[in-house]
Amino acid sequence: MKTIKEMMELTGLSYTFLRKLCMQNEIVHIRTGKKYLINYDKFVDYLNGEGRA
């Protein structure tokens, strides 16, 4: 599980885009307080066209 800022560094995608994916439940994530934690492996699957798993 990685924060949005960590995902930005790994993928090169913007903070706004990653946050929007979380808010629309497009990717596997959990919310802890104000932070979104994204499942990196599932996100890679999402980018490969496998959709939300």
Distance bins in CASP14 RR format, pairs under 12 A and 6 or more apart:
PFRMAT RR
TARGET T0000
AUTHOR 0000-0000-0000
RMODE 2
METHOD distances of the structure
MODEL  1
1 7 0 0 0 0 0 1 0 0 0 0 0
1 27 0 0 0 0 0 1 0 0 0 0 0
1 28 0 0 0 0 1 0 0 0 0 0 0
1 29 0 0 0 0 1 0 0 0 0 0 0
1 30 1 0 0 1 0 0 0 0 0 0 0
1 31 0 0 0 0 0 1 0 0 0 0 0
1 32 0 0 0 0 1 0 0 0 0 0 0
1 35 0 0 0 0 0 1 0 0 0 0 0
1 36 0 0 0 0 1 0 0 0 0 0 0
1 37 1 0 1 0 0 0 0 0 0 0 0
1 38 1 0 0 1 0 0 0 0 0 0 0
1 39 1 0 0 1 0 0 0 0 0 0 0
1 40 1 0 0 1 0 0 0 0 0 0 0
1 41 0 0 0 0 1 0 0 0 0 0 0
1 42 0 0 0 0 0 1 0 0 0 0 0
1 43 0 0 0 0 0 1 0 0 0 0 0
2 8 0 0 0 0 1 0 0 0 0 0 0
2 9 0 0 0 0 1 0 0 0 0 0 0
2 10 1 0 0 1 0 0 0 0 0 0 0
2 11 0 0 0 0 1 0 0 0 0 0 0
2 18 0 0 0 0 0 1 0 0 0 0 0
2 22 0 0 0 0 0 1 0 0 0 0 0
2 27 0 0 0 0 0 1 0 0 0 0 0
2 28 0 0 0 0 0 1 0 0 0 0 0
2 29 0 0 0 0 1 0 0 0 0 0 0
2 30 0 0 0 0 0 1 0 0 0 0 0
2 35 0 0 0 0 0 1 0 0 0 0 0
2 36 0 0 0 0 1 0 0 0 0 0 0
2 37 1 0 0 1 0 0 0 0 0 0 0
2 38 1 0 1 0 0 0 0 0 0 0 0
2 39 0 0 0 0 1 0 0 0 0 0 0
2 40 1 0 1 0 0 0 0 0 0 0 0
2 41 0 0 0 0 0 1 0 0 0 0 0
2 42 0 0 0 0 0 1 0 0 0 0 0
2 43 0 0 0 0 1 0 0 0 0 0 0
2 44 0 0 0 0 0 1 0 0 0 0 0
3 9 0 0 0 0 1 0 0 0 0 0 0
3 10 0 0 0 0 0 1 0 0 0 0 0
3 15 0 0 0 0 0 1 0 0 0 0 0
3 18 0 0 0 0 1 0 0 0 0 0 0
3 19 0 0 0 0 0 1 0 0 0 0 0
3 22 0 0 0 0 0 1 0 0 0 0 0
3 29 0 0 0 0 0 1 0 0 0 0 0
3 30 0 0 0 0 0 1 0 0 0 0 0
3 31 0 0 0 0 0 1 0 0 0 0 0
3 32 0 0 0 0 1 0 0 0 0 0 0
3 33 0 0 0 0 0 1 0 0 0 0 0
3 34 0 0 0 0 0 1 0 0 0 0 0
3 35 1 0 1 0 0 0 0 0 0 0 0
3 36 1 0 0 1 0 0 0 0 0 0 0
3 37 1 0 0 1 0 0 0 0 0 0 0
3 38 1 0 0 1 0 0 0 0 0 0 0
3 39 0 0 0 0 0 1 0 0 0 0 0
3 40 0 0 0 0 0 1 0 0 0 0 0
4 10 0 0 0 0 0 1 0 0 0 0 0
4 11 0 0 0 0 0 1 0 0 0 0 0
4 12 0 0 0 0 0 1 0 0 0 0 0
4 13 0 0 0 0 1 0 0 0 0 0 0
4 14 0 0 0 0 1 0 0 0 0 0 0
4 15 1 0 1 0 0 0 0 0 0 0 0
4 16 0 0 0 0 1 0 0 0 0 0 0
4 17 0 0 0 0 1 0 0 0 0 0 0
4 18 1 0 1 0 0 0 0 0 0 0 0
4 19 1 0 1 0 0 0 0 0 0 0 0
4 20 0 0 0 0 0 1 0 0 0 0 0
4 21 0 0 0 0 1 0 0 0 0 0 0
4 22 1 0 0 1 0 0 0 0 0 0 0
4 23 0 0 0 0 0 1 0 0 0 0 0
4 27 0 0 0 0 0 1 0 0 0 0 0
4 29 0 0 0 0 1 0 0 0 0 0 0
4 31 0 0 0 0 0 1 0 0 0 0 0
4 34 0 0 0 0 0 1 0 0 0 0 0
4 35 1 0 0 1 0 0 0 0 0 0 0
4 36 1 0 1 0 0 0 0 0 0 0 0
4 37 0 0 0 0 1 0 0 0 0 0 0
4 38 1 0 0 1 0 0 0 0 0 0 0
4 40 0 0 0 0 0 1 0 0 0 0 0
4 43 0 0 0 0 0 1 0 0 0 0 0
5 11 0 0 0 0 0 1 0 0 0 0 0
5 12 0 0 0 0 0 1 0 0 0 0 0
5 13 0 0 0 0 0 1 0 0 0 0 0
5 14 0 0 0 0 0 1 0 0 0 0 0
5 15 1 0 0 1 0 0 0 0 0 0 0
5 18 0 0 0 0 1 0 0 0 0 0 0
5 19 0 0 0 0 0 1 0 0 0 0 0
5 35 0 0 0 0 1 0 0 0 0 0 0
5 36 0 0 0 0 0 1 0 0 0 0 0
5 37 0 0 0 0 0 1 0 0 0 0 0
5 38 0 0 0 0 0 1 0 0 0 0 0
6 12 0 0 0 0 0 1 0 0 0 0 0
6 13 0 0 0 0 0 1 0 0 0 0 0
6 15 0 0 0 0 0 1 0 0 0 0 0
6 18 0 0 0 0 0 1 0 0 0 0 0
6 35 0 0 0 0 0 1 0 0 0 0 0
6 36 0 0 0 0 0 1 0 0 0 0 0
6 37 0 0 0 0 1 0 0 0 0 0 0
6 38 0 0 0 0 1 0 0 0 0 0 0
6 40 0 0 0 0 1 0 0 0 0 0 0
6 43 0 0 0 0 0 1 0 0 0 0 0
7 13 1 0 0 1 0 0 0 0 0 0 0
7 14 0 0 0 0 0 1 0 0 0 0 0
7 15 0 0 0 0 1 0 0 0 0 0 0
7 17 0 0 0 0 1 0 0 0 0 0 0
7 18 1 0 1 0 0 0 0 0 0 0 0
7 19 0 0 0 0 1 0 0 0 0 0 0
7 21 0 0 0 0 1 0 0 0 0 0 0
7 22 0 0 0 0 1 0 0 0 0 0 0
7 27 0 0 0 0 1 0 0 0 0 0 0
7 29 0 0 0 0 1 0 0 0 0 0 0
7 35 0 0 0 0 0 1 0 0 0 0 0
7 36 0 0 0 0 1 0 0 0 0 0 0
7 37 0 0 0 0 1 0 0 0 0 0 0
7 38 1 0 1 0 0 0 0 0 0 0 0
7 39 0 0 0 0 0 1 0 0 0 0 0
7 40 1 0 0 1 0 0 0 0 0 0 0
7 42 0 0 0 0 0 1 0 0 0 0 0
7 43 1 0 0 1 0 0 0 0 0 0 0
7 44 0 0 0 0 0 1 0 0 0 0 0
7 46 0 0 0 0 0 1 0 0 0 0 0
7 47 0 0 0 0 0 1 0 0 0 0 0
8 14 1 0 0 1 0 0 0 0 0 0 0
8 15 1 0 1 0 0 0 0 0 0 0 0
8 16 0 0 0 0 0 1 0 0 0 0 0
8 17 0 0 0 0 1 0 0 0 0 0 0
8 18 1 0 0 1 0 0 0 0 0 0 0
8 19 0 0 0 0 0 1 0 0 0 0 0
8 36 0 0 0 0 0 1 0 0 0 0 0
8 38 0 0 0 0 0 1 0 0 0 0 0
8 43 0 0 0 0 0 1 0 0 0 0 0
9 15 0 0 0 0 0 1 0 0 0 0 0
9 18 0 0 0 0 0 1 0 0 0 0 0
9 40 0 0 0 0 0 1 0 0 0 0 0
10 18 0 0 0 0 0 1 0 0 0 0 0
10 38 0 0 0 0 1 0 0 0 0 0 0
10 40 1 0 0 1 0 0 0 0 0 0 0
10 41 0 0 0 0 0 1 0 0 0 0 0
10 43 0 0 0 0 1 0 0 0 0 0 0
10 44 0 0 0 0 1 0 0 0 0 0 0
10 47 0 0 0 0 0 1 0 0 0 0 0
11 17 0 0 0 0 1 0 0 0 0 0 0
11 18 1 0 0 1 0 0 0 0 0 0 0
11 21 0 0 0 0 0 1 0 0 0 0 0
11 27 0 0 0 0 0 1 0 0 0 0 0
11 38 0 0 0 0 1 0 0 0 0 0 0
11 40 0 0 0 0 1 0 0 0 0 0 0
11 43 1 0 0 1 0 0 0 0 0 0 0
11 44 0 0 0 0 1 0 0 0 0 0 0
11 46 0 0 0 0 0 1 0 0 0 0 0
11 47 1 0 0 1 0 0 0 0 0 0 0
12 18 0 0 0 0 1 0 0 0 0 0 0
12 47 0 0 0 0 0 1 0 0 0 0 0
13 19 0 0 0 0 0 1 0 0 0 0 0
13 20 0 0 0 0 0 1 0 0 0 0 0
13 21 0 0 0 0 1 0 0 0 0 0 0
13 22 0 0 0 0 0 1 0 0 0 0 0
13 27 0 0 0 0 0 1 0 0 0 0 0
13 38 0 0 0 0 0 1 0 0 0 0 0
13 43 0 0 0 0 1 0 0 0 0 0 0
13 46 0 0 0 0 0 1 0 0 0 0 0
13 47 0 0 0 0 1 0 0 0 0 0 0
14 20 0 0 0 0 1 0 0 0 0 0 0
14 21 0 0 0 0 0 1 0 0 0 0 0
15 21 0 0 0 0 0 1 0 0 0 0 0
15 22 0 0 0 0 0 1 0 0 0 0 0
15 36 0 0 0 0 0 1 0 0 0 0 0
15 38 0 0 0 0 0 1 0 0 0 0 0
16 22 0 0 0 0 0 1 0 0 0 0 0
16 23 0 0 0 0 0 1 0 0 0 0 0
17 23 0 0 0 0 0 1 0 0 0 0 0
17 24 0 0 0 0 0 1 0 0 0 0 0
17 26 0 0 0 0 0 1 0 0 0 0 0
17 27 0 0 0 0 0 1 0 0 0 0 0
17 38 0 0 0 0 0 1 0 0 0 0 0
17 43 0 0 0 0 0 1 0 0 0 0 0
17 47 0 0 0 0 0 1 0 0 0 0 0
18 24 0 0 0 0 0 1 0 0 0 0 0
18 26 0 0 0 0 1 0 0 0 0 0 0
18 27 0 0 0 0 1 0 0 0 0 0 0
18 29 0 0 0 0 1 0 0 0 0 0 0
18 36 1 0 0 1 0 0 0 0 0 0 0
18 37 0 0 0 0 0 1 0 0 0 0 0
18 38 1 0 0 1 0 0 0 0 0 0 0
18 40 0 0 0 0 0 1 0 0 0 0 0
18 43 0 0 0 0 1 0 0 0 0 0 0
18 46 0 0 0 0 0 1 0 0 0 0 0
18 47 0 0 0 0 0 1 0 0 0 0 0
19 26 0 0 0 0 0 1 0 0 0 0 0
19 27 0 0 0 0 0 1 0 0 0 0 0
19 29 0 0 0 0 1 0 0 0 0 0 0
19 31 0 0 0 0 0 1 0 0 0 0 0
19 34 0 0 0 0 0 1 0 0 0 0 0
19 35 0 0 0 0 0 1 0 0 0 0 0
19 36 1 0 0 1 0 0 0 0 0 0 0
19 38 0 0 0 0 1 0 0 0 0 0 0
20 26 0 0 0 0 1 0 0 0 0 0 0
20 27 0 0 0 0 0 1 0 0 0 0 0
20 29 0 0 0 0 0 1 0 0 0 0 0
20 36 0 0 0 0 0 1 0 0 0 0 0
21 27 1 0 1 0 0 0 0 0 0 0 0
21 28 0 0 0 0 0 1 0 0 0 0 0
21 29 0 0 0 0 1 0 0 0 0 0 0
21 36 0 0 0 0 1 0 0 0 0 0 0
21 38 0 0 0 0 1 0 0 0 0 0 0
21 39 0 0 0 0 0 1 0 0 0 0 0
21 42 0 0 0 0 0 1 0 0 0 0 0
21 43 0 0 0 0 1 0 0 0 0 0 0
21 46 0 0 0 0 1 0 0 0 0 0 0
21 47 0 0 0 0 0 1 0 0 0 0 0
21 51 0 0 0 0 0 1 0 0 0 0 0
21 52 0 0 0 0 1 0 0 0 0 0 0
22 28 0 0 0 0 1 0 0 0 0 0 0
22 29 1 0 1 0 0 0 0 0 0 0 0
22 30 0 0 0 0 1 0 0 0 0 0 0
22 31 1 0 0 1 0 0 0 0 0 0 0
22 32 0 0 0 0 0 1 0 0 0 0 0
22 34 0 0 0 0 0 1 0 0 0 0 0
22 35 0 0 0 0 0 1 0 0 0 0 0
22 36 1 0 1 0 0 0 0 0 0 0 0
22 37 0 0 0 0 1 0 0 0 0 0 0
22 38 1 0 0 1 0 0 0 0 0 0 0
22 39 0 0 0 0 0 1 0 0 0 0 0
22 43 0 0 0 0 0 1 0 0 0 0 0
22 46 0 0 0 0 0 1 0 0 0 0 0
22 52 0 0 0 0 0 1 0 0 0 0 0
23 29 0 0 0 0 1 0 0 0 0 0 0
23 31 0 0 0 0 1 0 0 0 0 0 0
23 36 0 0 0 0 1 0 0 0 0 0 0
24 36 0 0 0 0 0 1 0 0 0 0 0
24 52 0 0 0 0 0 1 0 0 0 0 0
25 31 0 0 0 0 0 1 0 0 0 0 0
25 36 0 0 0 0 0 1 0 0 0 0 0
25 46 0 0 0 0 0 1 0 0 0 0 0
25 51 0 0 0 0 0 1 0 0 0 0 0
25 52 1 0 0 1 0 0 0 0 0 0 0
26 36 0 0 0 0 0 1 0 0 0 0 0
26 38 0 0 0 0 0 1 0 0 0 0 0
26 42 0 0 0 0 0 1 0 0 0 0 0
26 43 0 0 0 0 1 0 0 0 0 0 0
26 46 1 0 0 1 0 0 0 0 0 0 0
26 47 0 0 0 0 0 1 0 0 0 0 0
26 49 0 0 0 0 0 1 0 0 0 0 0
26 51 0 0 0 0 1 0 0 0 0 0 0
26 52 1 0 0 1 0 0 0 0 0 0 0
26 53 0 0 0 0 0 1 0 0 0 0 0
27 36 0 0 0 0 1 0 0 0 0 0 0
27 37 0 0 0 0 0 1 0 0 0 0 0
27 38 1 0 0 1 0 0 0 0 0 0 0
27 39 1 0 0 1 0 0 0 0 0 0 0
27 40 0 0 0 0 0 1 0 0 0 0 0
27 41 0 0 0 0 0 1 0 0 0 0 0
27 42 1 0 0 1 0 0 0 0 0 0 0
27 43 1 0 1 0 0 0 0 0 0 0 0
27 44 0 0 0 0 0 1 0 0 0 0 0
27 45 0 0 0 0 1 0 0 0 0 0 0
27 46 1 0 1 0 0 0 0 0 0 0 0
27 47 0 0 0 0 1 0 0 0 0 0 0
27 49 0 0 0 0 0 1 0 0 0 0 0
27 50 0 0 0 0 0 1 0 0 0 0 0
27 51 0 0 0 0 1 0 0 0 0 0 0
27 52 1 0 0 1 0 0 0 0 0 0 0
27 53 0 0 0 0 1 0 0 0 0 0 0
28 36 0 0 0 0 0 1 0 0 0 0 0
28 37 0 0 0 0 1 0 0 0 0 0 0
28 38 1 0 0 1 0 0 0 0 0 0 0
28 39 1 0 1 0 0 0 0 0 0 0 0
28 40 0 0 0 0 1 0 0 0 0 0 0
28 41 0 0 0 0 1 0 0 0 0 0 0
28 42 1 1 0 0 0 0 0 0 0 0 0
28 43 1 0 0 1 0 0 0 0 0 0 0
28 44 0 0 0 0 0 1 0 0 0 0 0
28 45 0 0 0 0 1 0 0 0 0 0 0
28 46 1 0 0 1 0 0 0 0 0 0 0
28 50 0 0 0 0 0 1 0 0 0 0 0
28 51 0 0 0 0 1 0 0 0 0 0 0
28 52 1 0 0 1 0 0 0 0 0 0 0
28 53 1 0 0 1 0 0 0 0 0 0 0
29 35 0 0 0 0 1 0 0 0 0 0 0
29 36 1 0 1 0 0 0 0 0 0 0 0
29 37 1 0 0 1 0 0 0 0 0 0 0
29 38 1 0 1 0 0 0 0 0 0 0 0
29 39 1 0 0 1 0 0 0 0 0 0 0
29 40 0 0 0 0 0 1 0 0 0 0 0
29 42 0 0 0 0 1 0 0 0 0 0 0
29 43 0 0 0 0 1 0 0 0 0 0 0
29 46 0 0 0 0 0 1 0 0 0 0 0
29 52 0 0 0 0 0 1 0 0 0 0 0
30 36 1 0 0 1 0 0 0 0 0 0 0
30 37 1 0 1 0 0 0 0 0 0 0 0
30 38 0 0 0 0 1 0 0 0 0 0 0
30 39 0 0 0 0 1 0 0 0 0 0 0
30 42 0 0 0 0 0 1 0 0 0 0 0
31 37 1 0 0 1 0 0 0 0 0 0 0
31 38 0 0 0 0 0 1 0 0 0 0 0
32 38 0 0 0 0 0 1 0 0 0 0 0
36 43 0 0 0 0 0 1 0 0 0 0 0
37 43 0 0 0 0 0 1 0 0 0 0 0
38 44 0 0 0 0 0 1 0 0 0 0 0
38 45 0 0 0 0 0 1 0 0 0 0 0
38 46 0 0 0 0 1 0 0 0 0 0 0
38 47 0 0 0 0 0 1 0 0 0 0 0
39 45 0 0 0 0 1 0 0 0 0 0 0
39 46 0 0 0 0 1 0 0 0 0 0 0
39 52 0 0 0 0 0 1 0 0 0 0 0
39 53 0 0 0 0 1 0 0 0 0 0 0
40 46 0 0 0 0 0 1 0 0 0 0 0
40 47 0 0 0 0 0 1 0 0 0 0 0
41 47 0 0 0 0 0 1 0 0 0 0 0
41 48 0 0 0 0 0 1 0 0 0 0 0
41 50 0 0 0 0 0 1 0 0 0 0 0
41 53 0 0 0 0 1 0 0 0 0 0 0
42 48 0 0 0 0 0 1 0 0 0 0 0
42 49 0 0 0 0 0 1 0 0 0 0 0
42 50 0 0 0 0 1 0 0 0 0 0 0
42 51 0 0 0 0 1 0 0 0 0 0 0
42 52 1 0 0 1 0 0 0 0 0 0 0
42 53 1 0 1 0 0 0 0 0 0 0 0
43 49 0 0 0 0 0 1 0 0 0 0 0
43 50 0 0 0 0 0 1 0 0 0 0 0
43 51 0 0 0 0 0 1 0 0 0 0 0
43 52 0 0 0 0 0 1 0 0 0 0 0
43 53 0 0 0 0 1 0 0 0 0 0 0
44 50 0 0 0 0 1 0 0 0 0 0 0
44 51 0 0 0 0 0 1 0 0 0 0 0
44 53 0 0 0 0 0 1 0 0 0 0 0
45 51 1 0 0 1 0 0 0 0 0 0 0
45 52 0 0 0 0 1 0 0 0 0 0 0
45 53 1 0 1 0 0 0 0 0 0 0 0
46 52 1 0 0 1 0 0 0 0 0 0 0
46 53 1 0 0 1 0 0 0 0 0 0 0
47 53 0 0 0 0 0 1 0 0 0 0 0
END
